[in-house]
Amino acid sequence: MLKKRMAVWAAVTATLGLASCGGDPVDRAAKDACACLKPMYEKMTAVAEAMKKGDMSALESMKDDMEGNKACFDKLKRDYPEVDKDKALQQKVSARIKAMCPAPEAFHMGQ
C-alpha cells in the first residue's frame, strides 16, 4: 500500500505543469517535485529500517507524514498547470525527476 501511494504521488508529480518564468521549465518542475519527494524518501528509508528491526509502528507514523506532504504536491499542481495537458512534458518531467532524485531502495522493496 505504501509503494502504491508513493507511485501515485510520483505520477501526480509527473503530471505537473510548467511555469512560464525563468530557466528550463522541465528542470524547475522536477526540482520542485524533488523537494516534495525528499522528505518522503527519507521517511520511507527510516520506516524500512525500523521494519527490518520489527518495529511496525513506524509504518503507521508515515501515514500522518504523507497527509502533511500533500500540501507540497497541491502547490506543485498550482505552480505547474500546463504539463497536465501535455503527455510529452509529463514524460520529460518524470524522467528528470528520476534522474534528479531517484527513489531510495526502500521504495523498491518487494519488486
PEJO-V605728 format. One record per pair of residues at least 12 apart in sequence whose ideal C-beta (glycine too) atoms are under 6 Angstrom apart, sorted by sequence separation. I is the first residue (numbers start at 1). GAP is how many residues later the second one is. D is the distance in whole Angstrom. If there is no record, write none. Layout:
i=(I I)
gap=(GAP GAP)
d=(D D)
This chain:
i=(47 16 47 43 13 43 40 36 36 32 29 48 45 16 19 12 19 45 18 44 17 30 41 16 17 18 29 33 37 17 18 17 26 30 34 16 17 26 30 34 15 15 26 30 15 14 14 14 6)
gap=(12 13 15 19 20 22 29 36 37 44 51 58 59 60 60 61 61 61 62 62 63 63 63 64 64 64 64 64 64 65 65 66 66 66 66 67 67 67 67 67 68 69 70 70 75 76 79 80 101)
d=(6 5 5 6 4 5 6 4 6 6 5 4 5 5 6 6 6 5 5 4 4 6 5 4 4 5 5 5 6 4 6 4 5 4 5 5 6 6 5 4 6 5 5 5 5 5 6 4 6)
